[in-house]
Structures are given as C-alpha cells and as structure tokens.
Amino acid sequence: MTTYTRRAFALGALGATAGLAACGNGIGNSNADTIEARVDATLGTMYAEFPNTRTLSDNSSGMLVMPLVTEAGLGLGGAFGRGALRVGGTTVDYYSATRASAGFQIGAQQYTHVLFFMTDDALRDFRRSPGWAAGADIEYAIPDRGETLKAETTTVLDPVIAIVFGQAGLRVGATVEGTKYTRIIP
C-alpha cells in the first residue's frame, strides 16, 4: 500500500499547477514578434475599454504590458506571463512575470495587467533591478464596469500604477503584489 506524505502531496500539487499554468498560457512562445503583436492588441483593447488609460500612458515614463498572465492554484499556486516594457511607445525590453503562492486557494484564471511607471526614478529602479518584485507600494487603478477608470488625482502621483483587466477563469481576485519581473531575451 502506498502512503502519501504532505510533502509529496504539496510537490504534486505544485507540479500540476505549474503544468496547468504553462499549458494554458498562450505566451509560452518567446518569439519577440508574437509578444509584440499581443502587446499591441492589449493596448488597443485597454484604450478602447478604458479611455482614461491614455492619460496615464501619456503621463508615464514607461509601461510594462503583460498581455496574458495565467494563474492557478490548489493550496500552492503560481502565475506566469510574458510581456514588453515600452518607453515612449517603443519596446525597450521583454520581461517574464512569475509568482508563487501558498494558502487557501483553488482554481485558475487568466488576466492582463499593465504597470505604469509614473516617475523616471521608478522606471530606472525597475530597469536596473535584476529581478524586480512588485510590492504593496503599487497603487491600483480599478476599471469600473468598463465605463471609466477610477484613477484619482492622487493616484497619478504614485510611482507605479497597476491596471488589471480581462480576467477569465474560476479564481477570485487578481493582483500583481508578490510578482517577480525578470528581463528575458526572446
């Protein structure tokens, strides 16, 4: 008779979660052209659904666009996606986003997020870091039923603003806190 330990269960759940996340993520291809096309499509959708994001974009020093992040969890969880950093409308680098989590969680979802770097210092810190981790200091501008984007005047003074949208799946909530961004070469 086979006995299972909590460690074996946890490792199995983590492996299954990682496999599920990798299979469902259409950004699994590291081809720069594919990432560029998805970033362009994401920005087009964001500007159409949330017109106020144009103001954020125009006032930002740069923005990291993650067209598709896949997140899954069953006790242990993880998330993965690839995207591009744009400065002045031009892609300057490509990044991957990864996150691991543990706790009461079950389900999977996919979502899009864009980080707006509102100051030159925030953008410089991000670009100089070998692996930048999003912390609790990120301000969220919340899309409200597709009509408007709630970005108050005080929000635009924050160094990094996150927009999370396009959520699909069977998991509640999507944030970028705890996500590690690493420069990649496609």
N, C-alpha and C positions, 0 to 999 in steps of 0.2 A: 504494500500500500504506500502510495506517495503522500508525503506530508509537505505542506506549503508553509513557508515562513512569511512573516510580514515583509521582510526584505525582498524575498522572491516575488511576492505579490506587487510590491511597490516598483521593483525594476521591470516587471512585466507590464504593469500599467503605464509606466513611463515610456517603455518601448512602443507599446501600442499607440499611445498618444502621439509620440513623435512620428510614427508611421502614418497615422491618420492625418496629422498636420501636413506632412510632406506630400502625401498623395493628393490632398485637396487643394494645394496651393499652386495656382497656375503660374506663379512667378518662379517656379522651380528652375526655369531656364535662365541661365546667367547671361544670355545674349544681350548686349547693350541695346540693340535695335528693338528688341522685344520690351525691355524695360522702358525705353524712351516712348514707345507707342502707348504703353499703358499709363505712363505719367501724363502724357498729353491728353489722353481720354479722361483720366481722373480730373485733371484741371478743368477741362471743358465741362464735365458734369458738375463739379463743385461750383464753378462760376455761374452755371445756369440755374442750379437749385438754390444756391446761397449767394446772391449777387453782392452782399456786403463783404464777401471774402476778397473781392477785387481791391477794396480799400486796404485790407490787411496786407495783401500781396504788394500793392504799390508802396506801402509804408515800411515793408520789411527789408532787412538787409539780405535775406535769403530764405528759402523754404525747402524743407525736406518733404518730398512727396512719396508716400508709401501706398501704392495703388491697391495692394491686396495683402492683408495680414491674416493668416489662418491661425486660429487659437483653438486648442482642445484640451480637455482635462477630465480626469476621473481620479479624484484625490490629488494626484500630481498632474501638472499640466505644463503646457508650453505653447509658444507662439513663434511664428516665423514669417518674414516677408522681405522683399527687396524693393528698392526704390532709388530715387535720384535726388541729389542736392542741386537746387537751381539758385543761381545768383544772377540778378539782372536778366532773368528769363533764359539763361543758358545753363545747361548741365555742366557742373564742375567736378562732381564725384558721384560714385554709386555706393550705396550702403545696404547692409542687411540689418534687419531688426530681429532680435531674439529675446525671448523671455521664458523663464521657468517659474513655476509657482507650485505651492503645496497648500492644502487645506480642503475645506468642504467645497468641492466643485464637481460638476458633471456637465458634459455637453461639449459642443463645438460651435464655432462661429467664424465668420469672415467679416472683415471690415476694412475700411480705408481710413488713413489718417494723414494729416499734413501738419508739420510743425513750422510755424512762422517764427523766425529769429528776428526780433524787433530791434535789436541793437547790434552794432558792429562787434561789441565785446562778446555777446552771446554766440554769434556766428563764429568768431575767431576761436573761442573756447571749444566749441563743438568740432571745428575742423582740426584743431591741434591735438585733440584727445585721441589716443589710440583705440579707445572704446568708450564712448560717451554713454552714460546711463541716465535715463530720464528720471527725475526725482519729483518730489512733491511740490517743487517750486514752479512747476508748469501750470499756467492758467488755461482753463478750458473755455472756449467759446462754444456755446451749445446751440446747434441748429434746432429751431423750434418749429416742428411740423412742416418743414420745407418752405415756410413763408419768409422768415427772417433769420438772421443770425444774431444771437444776443452777445454782442461784444461791446461792453460799456466803454465809456471814455477812459476809465481807469484801467481796463483790460489792455488797451493798446499801449500802456506804459510798462507792461510786464515784459521781461526779456524774451520769454518763449511762450507762444500761444499755440495750443493744440486744437485741431478740429478733427473730430471722429465722426464719420458718417458711413452710409452704405452698409449698415450692419445686416447680416443674414445668418440665421442659424438658431440653435436651441441652447443658448447660453445667455445669461443676463449680464449686462454691463460690459463696456469696453473702455479701457484706459490705456495710456502709454507709460504710466508710472512703473518703474522697475524694468523697462525695456532697455536693452543694450544695443547701441548702434555701432556698427563696425564698417569701416571703409572696405570695399571689395573692388576687385578688378575683373570686370566681366569679359 
